[in-house]
Amino acid sequence: MPNSWKTDVVYQIYPRSFADANGDGLGDLAGITSRVGYLKDLGIDAVWLSPFYPSALADGGYDVDDYRDVDPRIGTLEGFDEMCAALHAAGLKVIVDIVPNHSSNRHRWFQEALAAGPGSAARDRYIFRDGKGPNGDEPPTDWKANFGGSTWTRVPDGQWYFHLFAPEQPDWNWNHPDVHREFIDTIRFWSDRGVDGFRIDVAHGLAKDFTEPLPTAAELALIPAGPNHPFHDRDEVDDIYREWRRVFNEYDPPRFAVGEVWVEIPERRGRYAQPDSLGQAFNFDLLRANFSAGEFREIVAENLEVASVSGSSSTWVLSNHDVVRHASRYGLPLAAPGDGSFPPPTLKRDTAWLLTGGVNPPEDTALGLRRAKAATQFILGLPGSAYLYQGEELGLREVAQLDAAARQDPTFLRSEGADVGRDGCRVPLPWDDHGPSLGFGSGKPHLPQPEWFKGYAVAVEEADPASTLSFYKEALRLRSKLLQGVTDEDFAWLEAPDGVLAYARGTWQVWTNFTDVPVDLPDGAILLASSPVSGLLPRATTIWLSK
Ligand code: NOJ
């Protein structure tokens, strides 16, 4: 019997946009508790909650003030326990997000570091440096942060601190024992409360070597991620996760973990997934791929290999809170193949499209949804875990038109609008086709919902057997049935026409036509199809067959 988390379907909840029980416009934990019935009916195995900790929301909650508490605007620890109990009673596991690369600038230890001044022990928990230039008023390096601007921010006494992301997110110094202790305490705290697993933010970034002289930005760009890079995927991250694994294994059952690992070289990514490390690592390759048989096949083959070498299972993700929703991505013209450099052409296309408010090129919404359902059904057959993002089960598209005044993402704010950022996939869910926030809550939602959301409301789709929601439910129900008696090793590619991918999991077969034209239908009894089938396997469609 496989370890169940290795094949789980995990549903990502972005708590502030899921359901708002107290009517303040911000989703909350009581909102999640009130929707446990929905989550159970959907047929998922686990939920992963993006951060719900106290935060000034400089980065949607990934700027954590206190790792062991709940943002009072969205709940309490008692409310967390109630939510956890309700999810467990419904047979669902609970995964919480740990953000160990950086805290917020309001964390007690950052505040202490600011007050204690240069050279103090308190500053050593973070990464403080003197500046360059005669007055030290130039940053220590010319590196660019992930959301734009410098990676260094100056404090009033003249020193600079390092942040890979926004200035409100100072990076921890993982060479400091207190930092290790803080996170061991945090993991124990949530594990003791009954949490089943953890998603580790920026898992590849914790270990740093800032020995002088530091490279310039131009030099940095030429250093491959790995042991020689000052902060990207250094070998010492392994020691951190081995330390955590010992703690995870103190529990029965051992706590599960999945790393957010943006590491290109598959073999290096596999380290994070090893049983003595986190156990699982995200594979984000499909987030950057076109809807293309060639691209999908290469990604699947490579990641199944990594999973088998690392002794873990693969992960499949088509949408999350950081990217344009896949129903929209697939409604845009395919991007030209890339040369492996970053950003890939698909990401450039998505950013450029968002900048036009989703107008240019026009989105083919019917084709986007059709391909999205086909891609989802394709990944749900694969060995390993699938991660779904709230709202994709409704077929939601990206909200590409949002007023500048409504935008919250630091990417938008720090790039001065050059990149509009990720708010478009974080708009509160429509539960109903009427009411002040379409059933999300009784108040004004913290990001405005477009008029077209009404047609995608849960209540509307629940009443329609042909809806995307009904399709997801059926797919998930069938998946868990079909997986009985199938192991991760039961996987074989089948011969298929150009532009079609087919694989077998024992007697269960998955066929996806990635092309724009129908092809001959393979033999077998059709169990599920992502679009209606008659006589041929239509364009952009997946079918599950029993042979
Ligand atoms: C990855 C998270 O998914 C993203 O939302 C966040 O902005 C960065 N890490 C920084 O924490």
Boltz pocket constraint, residues with backbone or C-beta under 6 A from the ligand:
constraints:
  - pocket:
      binder: B
      contacts: [[A, 59], [A, 62], [A, 99], [A, 165], [A, 201], [A, 202], [A, 260], [A, 321], [A, 322]]
      max_distance: 6.0
